[in-house]
Amino acid sequence: MKEKKLNIMTKSEEKQRFSDCYLQTVNPWAISAKLLKDNPDMPTKVAKAMTFSIISNEYTRLVIDEEHKEQQQNTDLIFNVNEINGEK
């Protein structure tokens, strides 16, 4: 089995995750305005609730994808997946 070294970085050196960047840059007011423009009869409170639901759903999906990817990379560092699968 090949040994690979883990690159350990502190939080300040760590590359910012896309999920965090998304959360910092998404504009909830623009989403609410678009919902209200497309649905003029929709109450403002409903549009705001839908907006925060949309944002939190997308953020959750991004975090899960990133965590899955990180776990897969950690597994790949521990095991030589090609040897396990019988590939060269």
Backbone bond lengths (Angstrom), bond angles and torsions (degrees), N, CA, C in turn:
res aa  C-N    CA-C-N  psi(-1)  N-CA   C-N-CA  omega(-1)  CA-C   N-CA-C  phi
1 M - - - 1.447 - - 1.535 108.69 -
2 K 1.296 116.37 132.68 1.460 120.46 179.51 1.511 109.92 -77.52
3 E 1.318 115.41 140.36 1.456 119.45 177.49 1.523 108.92 -96.78
4 K 1.284 114.86 137.40 1.461 121.30 177.16 1.511 107.54 -128.03
5 K 1.308 115.71 143.09 1.457 120.52 179.58 1.520 109.64 -90.91
6 L 1.325 115.28 139.03 1.456 120.86 175.34 1.513 108.82 -81.06
7 N 1.303 116.12 136.53 1.458 120.80 176.67 1.515 107.30 -89.08
8 I 1.325 116.99 105.44 1.459 121.58 -177.20 1.524 108.86 -95.61
9 M 1.328 114.89 125.78 1.456 120.73 179.73 1.519 109.15 -126.44
10 T 1.301 115.52 152.39 1.456 119.69 175.11 1.521 108.36 -76.98
11 K 1.330 116.28 166.50 1.466 121.03 -178.51 1.527 111.70 -57.59
12 S 1.343 117.46 -38.70 1.459 119.68 -177.77 1.523 111.71 -70.10
13 E 1.344 117.51 -29.05 1.453 121.00 -179.90 1.527 112.00 -85.50
14 E 1.322 116.23 -19.99 1.453 121.29 -175.61 1.521 110.67 -65.71
15 K 1.305 115.35 137.56 1.459 120.99 177.63 1.526 108.80 -64.45
16 Q 1.315 116.43 133.65 1.459 120.15 -178.63 1.519 109.72 -65.75
17 R 1.305 115.60 135.42 1.458 120.97 -179.79 1.521 110.42 -73.93
18 F 1.334 114.86 149.28 1.454 119.94 -179.34 1.523 111.41 -62.18
19 S 1.344 117.12 -35.58 1.462 120.18 -179.76 1.527 111.11 -60.45
20 D 1.331 116.59 -39.93 1.464 119.89 178.47 1.521 110.98 -70.28
21 C 1.320 115.91 -38.93 1.468 120.37 177.25 1.528 110.08 -62.84
22 Y 1.327 116.24 -42.48 1.469 121.30 177.86 1.519 110.45 -58.53
23 L 1.325 116.25 -47.33 1.456 120.92 -176.72 1.532 111.62 -64.20
24 Q 1.326 116.61 -33.84 1.464 120.86 -179.33 1.525 112.94 -77.87
25 T 1.328 117.03 -24.46 1.465 118.89 -173.35 1.526 114.86 -107.97
26 V 1.341 117.60 -15.30 1.458 119.03 -178.73 1.539 109.48 -65.45
27 N 1.318 115.73 142.28 1.459 121.03 -177.05 1.536 109.51 -108.40
28 P 1.346 117.14 97.66 1.463 118.95 -177.34 1.522 113.25 -63.35
29 W 1.322 116.83 -30.96 1.469 119.04 -178.70 1.520 111.07 -68.86
30 A 1.321 117.00 -34.54 1.464 120.31 177.95 1.530 110.54 -67.86
31 I 1.330 116.26 -38.70 1.467 120.03 178.34 1.526 110.04 -65.41
32 S 1.334 116.54 -45.13 1.471 120.41 178.04 1.517 111.13 -60.50
33 A 1.336 116.44 -43.00 1.465 120.22 -179.89 1.531 111.03 -62.47
34 K 1.331 116.94 -39.89 1.460 121.13 179.12 1.530 110.32 -65.48
35 L 1.337 116.22 -43.55 1.468 119.33 177.92 1.529 111.23 -60.30
36 L 1.339 115.62 -44.07 1.470 119.80 -179.31 1.530 111.95 -68.15
37 K 1.335 116.52 -35.08 1.465 120.53 178.16 1.529 110.54 -66.28
38 D 1.346 116.26 -42.40 1.461 120.77 -179.13 1.531 112.57 -75.54
39 N 1.327 116.25 -24.02 1.470 121.87 -177.93 1.533 109.50 -133.34
40 P 1.309 117.90 77.42 1.470 120.78 -173.68 1.532 114.23 -61.60
41 D 1.313 117.61 -22.25 1.470 120.25 179.75 1.534 112.73 -84.58
42 M 1.319 116.45 -6.73 1.464 120.25 -177.52 1.530 110.24 -72.20
43 P 1.336 117.18 132.00 1.463 119.03 175.52 1.543 110.73 -64.90
44 T 1.311 116.08 144.45 1.464 121.66 -179.00 1.521 111.85 -56.79
45 K 1.323 116.53 -39.70 1.468 120.42 -179.32 1.528 110.86 -62.33
46 V 1.322 117.46 -38.09 1.468 121.82 178.16 1.527 110.09 -66.98
47 A 1.336 116.72 -42.55 1.463 120.78 179.02 1.526 110.95 -61.73
48 K 1.334 117.02 -42.19 1.464 120.55 178.33 1.524 111.03 -65.14
49 A 1.328 116.76 -42.12 1.471 120.44 179.42 1.529 110.59 -63.89
50 M 1.325 116.52 -42.47 1.462 120.27 178.46 1.526 110.83 -64.22
51 T 1.325 116.15 -39.53 1.463 121.08 179.84 1.520 110.91 -59.99
52 F 1.318 116.85 -49.45 1.458 119.09 -178.53 1.521 111.73 -69.31
53 S 1.311 116.79 -28.19 1.464 120.22 174.31 1.529 110.58 -67.57
54 I 1.307 116.70 -44.46 1.470 121.92 178.82 1.529 110.12 -60.75
55 I 1.337 116.01 -47.46 1.467 120.53 -178.71 1.523 110.91 -63.08
56 S 1.320 117.40 -46.09 1.463 119.57 -177.56 1.525 111.19 -68.20
57 N 1.329 117.83 -35.57 1.459 121.11 177.30 1.528 110.77 -63.33
58 E 1.311 116.97 -46.25 1.468 121.22 -179.69 1.527 110.98 -65.86
59 Y 1.319 116.95 -42.64 1.467 120.97 178.52 1.537 110.38 -61.24
60 T 1.322 116.67 -43.77 1.467 121.06 178.60 1.521 110.78 -60.85
61 R 1.322 117.07 -44.42 1.462 121.09 178.96 1.522 111.48 -61.00
62 L 1.329 116.63 -42.96 1.466 120.90 179.47 1.530 111.39 -63.94
63 V 1.327 116.95 -43.83 1.463 121.02 -179.90 1.527 110.44 -63.49
64 I 1.319 117.49 -44.76 1.465 120.71 179.07 1.524 110.41 -61.28
65 D 1.323 117.48 -44.00 1.468 120.78 178.32 1.524 111.37 -61.19
66 E 1.333 116.54 -44.03 1.473 120.44 -179.82 1.523 111.68 -65.30
67 E 1.318 116.79 -42.46 1.467 120.01 179.28 1.527 110.80 -65.32
68 H 1.321 116.85 -40.65 1.458 120.49 178.33 1.532 110.18 -62.45
69 K 1.326 115.92 -44.04 1.459 121.09 179.79 1.533 110.45 -62.84
70 E 1.329 116.86 -43.21 1.465 121.22 179.52 1.526 111.12 -63.94
71 Q 1.329 117.32 -42.57 1.465 120.66 178.20 1.518 110.69 -64.12
72 Q 1.330 117.55 -39.27 1.468 121.17 179.07 1.519 110.25 -65.06
73 Q 1.337 117.48 -40.86 1.458 120.88 178.43 1.526 110.61 -64.97
74 N 1.323 117.06 -40.74 1.464 120.25 178.25 1.524 110.73 -64.30
75 T 1.319 117.34 -39.55 1.464 121.52 177.92 1.524 109.92 -65.11
76 D 1.322 116.65 -42.41 1.459 120.63 179.41 1.524 111.68 -63.31
77 L 1.327 117.35 -31.90 1.459 120.51 177.75 1.533 111.38 -70.53
78 I 1.305 116.73 -31.88 1.463 120.92 -177.81 1.526 110.73 -81.44
79 F 1.321 116.60 -43.59 1.461 121.42 -176.28 1.518 110.18 -113.41
80 N 1.311 116.15 144.06 1.457 119.73 171.61 1.523 105.49 -86.34
81 V 1.319 116.63 97.26 1.457 123.33 -173.40 1.533 111.43 -60.13
82 N 1.318 117.99 -35.02 1.459 120.72 -179.90 1.524 110.64 -64.29
83 E 1.334 117.97 -39.56 1.469 120.63 178.47 1.528 110.39 -65.27
84 I 1.325 116.50 -40.06 1.457 120.58 -179.37 1.524 110.57 -65.12
85 N 1.335 116.49 -40.01 1.469 121.32 -179.06 1.510 112.58 -80.96
86 G 1.328 118.70 -5.69 1.456 122.31 -179.26 1.506 113.71 78.67
87 E 1.341 117.00 18.17 1.466 121.54 179.62 1.517 109.08 -96.20
88 K 1.321 115.15 162.73 1.466 119.42 178.02 1.485 111.94 -105.98
